[in-house]
């Protein structure tokens, strides 16, 4: 595949589609960037050769133009010396130099078009590489974030949550047992307040008993309750 067809493939490629279809987008974007950078090196190398060729052709054209000028001067000199034969030969050589110079002009025109195309290709490749590197950074950040989320999800999986809840419930049960033991020690133990409350209750019962006795004695008892 020529460098120009590779450039066309790269520039016209849909980076999003390539990454969407890739099993490993991060690896794919690295390979794409590597291919682009290698192609960019080749394009710059081709450009360097074209620039060198242009300089050489320009130098040869200048020499041919100078040579054509010299043959023109010689032809004129021969005419002044009445040497038409020499003037004719000088003009033939001048024509050859002019023809060769014109051929070089055409070659230089092709080189100029090639260099302009190469310059456009270099710019397009640089933009593609810049875009791909931006995508690479974004993909790496997305991958890191996904790995972090995956790690959290694994740590907080249903199995782990169930284990944690079971341990929590066991801990609550232990607290219940401890509190039960504390309360069991309090059972049967009379405090000062409870003893005073009991005296109050005894007095109330005694008063109610005396009142009941008095009503019975006086015949005031409600027979419907008997």
Secondary structure as UniProt FT lines:
FT   HELIX           3..12
FT   HELIX           15..21
FT   HELIX           25..80
FT   TURN            81..82
FT   HELIX           84..155
FT   HELIX           158..186
FT   TURN            187..188
FT   HELIX           192..217
FT   TURN            218..219
FT   HELIX           223..225
//
